[in-house]
Amino acid sequence: MKRNALATLLSILCASVLCFSAAGCGGRPVRTSLSLDDGWQVRADPAGEGERLGWNEGFQTDSDAASLSADADGADTLWYSNVFTSDLSVSKKDRVVLRFNDAAADMKVWLNGKEAGVRTGAGSLTLDVTGLIEARANQLVVRAEADTDATAAIGTGVNVTVHPQVMVTDAYAHADYATGDMTISVTLDNGAAETKTVSLNAVVSAHDTDS
């Protein structure tokens, strides 16, 4: 078994669970993902009073995120704002997840004026915003410490995605190349109020490479 098969396996695992969504597989095409890579604006907060001034409710400036450096005006804190319209297909059995692919440390997030979550370390950030997102214009606001280079972090990818109530949050495959055996560990996040039964399907294929 080739090592490249592991990447194939993990991709199919995630795709299989997404197909349990009522908005997912079969029927007419529906939109289940929204990219927020563009449209960000930024405001420096030298006095650290943005929340008291209501910036978490949203703001508009003339500066986009790419034009302001992390140490703008000597500010300790930077605020980011993105106004977007959601046309995602969401059923009552779905969850809506907001993900920052490379979130800055010490970051706080609001959606439509309500706190969505915080980040206190480097890495990705995934937030369940099912009850916060609206099928209209949405206001996403992020507050981050200026020295964490939050501008670069936001630029690496921010997405809103529809998921089923039970979704894969982590999958790890350990292959024994001598015997051909494989052990798969999957972490599931159940967003429902009751116990759920799900099926997971995985396909492992060998790739003709030199790996």
Summary of the structure (lengths in Angstrom):
residues: 211
radius of gyration: 20.0
end to end distance: 10.3
largest distance: 62.9
contacts: 608
relative contact order: 0.25
helix: 15%
strand: 38%
